Amino acid sequence: VAALREFGAAIVERLVDESVCDAVHQEMQPYIDATPNGSDTFSGLRTTRTGALLARSETSQQMVAHPLVLEVADAFLWEKKTSFQLHLTQAITIGPDAPAQQLHRDHWCFNFHKFPVDLDVEVSTIWALDDFTAENGATRVVPDSHRTTGMPFTETDAVQAVMPRGSVVLYLGGTVHAGGANRSAAPRTGINVDYSLAWLRQEENQYLSVPREIAAQLPEDVQRLMGYALGAYALGYVDDARDPISVLHPERPVDSSFGVR
């Protein structure tokens, strides 16, 4: 948390075991293989972005809901005592000869709204499913860019998040960053999981990406993280002022104060 506040980014090496990386890779590979490359240079003409991790990879829960990452997100995404939610999940595979991605800020996804520079609305993570190296397109981050606006930076300001597989780089929604150029002969896969304030719309629609029958089988803390929870008082309730978690747990009695007993 201290590193993100000061620099806008931080790396935690080997936060999950390599066996977790192996399992997520194996579970996601059929979907990665079926995902077309991006349609423009920003998404990557030699890059695939495969979502719906919670529906496709049971092991991905160990990254999506990792306690350390959630603690960091909670430290930043606590605006006026509202909660935070899962914003997106995707496996990003950068193919050989892919050029570097354009530098950008993740919170631009909210229609380029000009949030105050001291308001953090998003915390992003990239997990290294493969070793991230300077040659294979390790994520690039511009330190100290999170309290600035516009794009007063060039490619020379970015540094690469070189790290072994199982590691994660965390950065804020206002931190300037981008995917790196893959100059190696093999694809490089990372797991991108982002979190946002619960009163903002999710980039990946979790309710449609993860079928309800699968969502019902997930741990309750993951269900709530997906958005089956109130975003603030009376925000996101279902029909007769029910907490949305009751949709997945209909056996529970419902009170009249936008919540489930």
C-alpha positions in Angstrom: 0.0 0.0 0.0 2.8 2.4 0.9 4.6 1.7 -2.4 1.4 2.2 -4.4 0.8 5.5 -2.7 4.3 6.7 -3.4 5.1 5.3 -6.8 1.7 4.2 -8.2 2.9 0.6 -8.6 4.4 -2.3 -6.8 5.6 -5.9 -7.5 5.1 -8.8 -5.1 7.2 -11.7 -6.3 6.1 -15.3 -6.2 2.8 -14.6 -4.4 1.3 -17.8 -5.7 3.1 -21.1 -6.3 4.1 -22.2 -9.8 1.6 -25.0 -9.5 -1.2 -22.4 -9.5 0.2 -20.9 -12.7 0.3 -24.4 -14.3 -3.3 -25.1 -13.3 -4.7 -21.7 -14.5 -2.8 -22.1 -17.8 -4.1 -25.6 -18.4 -7.7 -24.6 -17.5 -7.6 -21.5 -19.7 -5.6 -22.7 -22.7 -8.6 -24.1 -24.7 -10.3 -20.7 -24.4 -7.1 -18.8 -25.2 -6.7 -20.9 -28.3 -10.2 -20.0 -29.4 -9.9 -16.3 -28.8 -9.2 -14.1 -31.8 -6.5 -11.5 -31.9 -7.4 -7.9 -31.1 -9.1 -5.9 -33.7 -6.9 -2.7 -33.4 -3.4 -1.7 -32.3 -4.5 -0.9 -28.8 -6.0 -4.3 -28.0 -3.2 -5.9 -30.0 -3.3 -7.4 -33.4 -1.0 -10.2 -32.1 -2.6 -10.3 -28.7 -5.6 -12.3 -27.3 -7.7 -11.2 -24.3 -9.7 -14.1 -22.9 -12.2 -13.2 -20.2 -14.7 -14.9 -17.8 -12.0 -16.5 -15.7 -14.3 -17.4 -12.8 -16.5 -19.4 -15.2 -13.6 -21.1 -16.9 -10.8 -21.6 -14.4 -11.6 -22.7 -10.8 -8.0 -22.2 -9.8 -8.1 -18.5 -10.9 -10.0 -17.8 -7.7 -6.6 -18.0 -5.9 -5.6 -14.9 -7.9 -8.9 -13.1 -8.2 -9.6 -13.3 -4.5 -6.1 -13.4 -3.1 -6.2 -11.9 0.4 -3.2 -9.6 0.0 -4.5 -8.1 -3.2 -8.0 -7.6 -1.7 -6.4 -5.9 1.3 -4.6 -3.5 -1.0 -7.7 -2.8 -3.0 -9.6 -2.1 0.2 -7.0 0.4 1.3 -7.7 2.5 -1.8 -11.2 1.8 -2.9 -13.1 3.0 0.2 -14.7 6.2 -1.0 -17.4 7.4 1.4 -17.7 3.9 2.9 -18.8 2.1 -0.2 -17.5 -1.3 -1.2 -15.4 -2.3 -4.1 -16.1 -5.0 -6.8 -14.4 -7.1 -9.4 -14.0 -4.9 -12.5 -12.6 -7.4 -15.0 -10.8 -10.7 -15.4 -8.8 -11.7 -18.4 -5.9 -13.8 -19.6 -3.7 -11.6 -21.9 -1.5 -13.5 -24.3 1.0 -11.4 -26.2 2.3 -13.2 -29.3 5.7 -13.2 -30.8 6.6 -10.0 -32.8 3.8 -8.1 -31.1 4.7 -4.4 -30.7 4.4 -2.5 -27.5 1.0 -1.3 -26.5 0.1 2.4 -26.3 0.7 4.0 -22.8 -2.6 4.6 -21.1 -4.5 4.8 -17.7 -7.0 2.1 -16.9 -9.5 4.5 -15.4 -9.9 6.0 -18.8 -12.4 3.2 -19.4 -15.0 5.3 -17.5 -15.6 7.4 -20.7 -12.4 9.4 -19.9 -14.1 11.0 -16.9 -11.8 13.5 -15.2 -11.7 12.0 -11.7 -9.8 14.1 -9.1 -6.2 13.0 -9.0 -6.5 12.1 -5.3 -9.5 9.8 -5.8 -8.6 6.2 -6.7 -11.4 4.4 -8.4 -9.6 1.4 -9.6 -6.8 -1.0 -8.6 -5.3 -3.2 -11.3 -3.2 -6.3 -11.2 -1.2 -8.3 -13.8 -0.2 -11.8 -12.6 2.8 -13.4 -14.4 1.6 -16.8 -15.7 4.9 -17.1 -17.5 8.1 -15.4 -16.5 7.9 -11.7 -17.4 11.1 -10.7 -19.1 12.4 -7.6 -21.0 12.3 -9.7 -24.2 8.8 -11.2 -24.0 6.7 -8.2 -23.3 6.7 -7.6 -19.5 4.2 -5.0 -18.5 5.6 -1.4 -18.6 4.7 1.1 -15.9 5.5 4.8 -15.5 6.4 5.4 -11.8 5.0 8.5 -10.1 2.4 8.9 -12.9 -0.6 8.2 -10.7 -1.1 11.8 -9.4 -0.9 13.4 -12.9 -3.4 14.0 -15.7 -3.3 13.8 -19.4 -0.3 12.0 -21.0 2.9 14.1 -20.2 5.0 10.9 -20.6 6.9 9.2 -23.4 8.0 5.6 -23.9 11.4 6.4 -22.2 9.6 7.1 -18.9 8.3 3.5 -18.6 10.0 0.7 -16.8 9.3 -3.0 -17.2 7.8 -5.2 -14.5 10.3 -8.0 -15.0 9.3 -10.8 -12.5 9.1 -14.6 -12.2 5.9 -16.5 -12.8 3.6 -16.5 -9.9 4.4 -12.8 -9.2 2.0 -9.9 -9.5 2.4 -6.2 -10.4 -0.2 -4.0 -8.8 -0.9 -0.4 -10.0 -3.6 2.2 -9.6 -6.2 3.2 -12.2 -4.4 6.5 -12.7 -1.0 4.9 -13.2 0.3 5.1 -16.8 1.2 1.7 -18.1 1.0 -0.6 -21.1 1.9 -4.1 -22.4 5.4 -4.6 -23.6 6.7 -5.6 -27.0 7.2 -9.4 -27.3 10.6 -9.9 -29.1 10.8 -13.6 -28.1 9.8 -16.6 -30.1 7.0 -17.7 -27.6 3.8 -16.2 -26.4 3.7 -14.5 -23.0 0.5 -14.9 -20.9 -0.5 -12.7 -17.9 -3.7 -12.7 -15.8 -5.2 -9.3 -15.6 -7.6 -8.8 -12.7 -8.9 -5.3 -11.8 -11.1 -4.0 -9.0 -13.2 -0.8 -8.9 -15.5 1.2 -6.6 -18.8 -0.6 -6.5 -20.8 2.4 -7.6 -19.1 2.4 -11.0 -20.1 0.1 -13.9 -17.9 -3.0 -14.3 -15.8 -3.3 -17.4 -16.5 -7.0 -17.7 -20.1 -7.9 -17.1 -19.7 -10.6 -14.5 -23.4 -11.6 -14.4 -23.3 -12.5 -18.1 -19.7 -13.7 -18.2 -20.2 -16.2 -15.4 -23.4 -18.2 -15.8 -25.7 -18.1 -12.8 -25.5 -21.8 -12.2 -21.7 -21.5 -12.0 -21.8 -18.3 -9.9 -24.1 -20.2 -7.4 -21.3 -22.7 -6.7 -18.6 -20.1 -6.0 -17.6 -19.1 -2.5 -19.7 -16.4 -1.1 -16.8 -13.9 -0.8 -16.2 -14.4 -4.5 -19.9 -14.0 -5.3 -20.0 -10.7 -3.4 -16.8 -9.6 -5.1 -18.4 -10.3 -8.5 -21.2 -7.8 -7.7 -23.7 -9.9 -5.9 -23.7 -7.3 -3.1 -24.9 -3.8 -2.5 -22.6 -1.2 -3.9 -23.8 1.3 -1.3 -27.0 1.9 0.6 -29.9 0.9 -1.8 -27.5 0.6 -4.7 -27.9 -2.5 -6.9 -30.8 -4.1 -5.0 -33.1 -6.7 -6.5 -36.9 -6.3 -6.9 -38.4 -5.8 -3.4 -35.3 -4.2 -2.0 -33.4 -7.5 -1.7 -29.7 -7.8 -1.4 -28.5 -9.3 -4.7 -26.7 -12.2 -2.8 -30.2 -13.5 -2.1 -30.6 -14.4 -5.8 -27.8 -17.0 -5.3 -29.0 -18.0 -1.8 -32.8 -18.0 -2.0 -33.1 -20.1 1.1 -32.2 -17.2 3.3 -34.7 -14.9 4.9 -34.7 -11.3 3.7 -35.1 -8.2 5.9 -36.6 -4.9 4.8 -33.4 -2.8 5.0 -31.7 -3.6 1.7 -30.0 -6.6 3.2 -30.0 -10.3 3.9 -30.1 -11.6 7.5 
